[in-house]
Amino acid sequence: MNRPLDKPTLEDGNVTAPSGSQAQGGVKDRLLLVGQGSVGGLISTVCCLLPAVAIAIGLSGGLAATLVSLGRFRLYVIVAGLAFVAIASWLSLRRSRSCCTAEEYKRRQIAIPLAMLASFGAVYALAMYLIIPILYRLS
């Protein structure tokens, strides 16, 4: 039976992935997961990072004070960043369902959200506890 090599097939109740980079979940996919988690971390720090950048580059005090007032929305932007990570995880899991076996998909159900949350946490902590204090010291 001839079938295209780039499409997954269903055999014995499992989805059989094609050979190659799609089946392996290569480095590109891992970098995409880390990148999506990092974007979520940056979204979560926007309320605190913008005022620090404004002060560090010497923008006017009025603009910096206005940006500092964004701090009251900190909880909302953290939730927005986490929502971004959750949606990106769901989309990645949905996409990976069609290209791997049932066992591989179960493993990815844990690995994908953990990778995104780890990169989210790393970027958030790096920005909040290292970059922002350095930017405030520069001013």
Buried (B, 14 or more C-beta within 10 A) or exposed (E): EEEEEEEBEEEEEBBBBBEEEBBEBEEEBEEBBBEBBBBBBBBBBBBBBBBBBBBBEEEEEEEBEEBBEBEEEBEEBBEBBBEBBBEBBEEBBEEBBEBBBEEBBEEBBEBBBEBBBEBBBBBBEBBBEEBBEEBEEEE
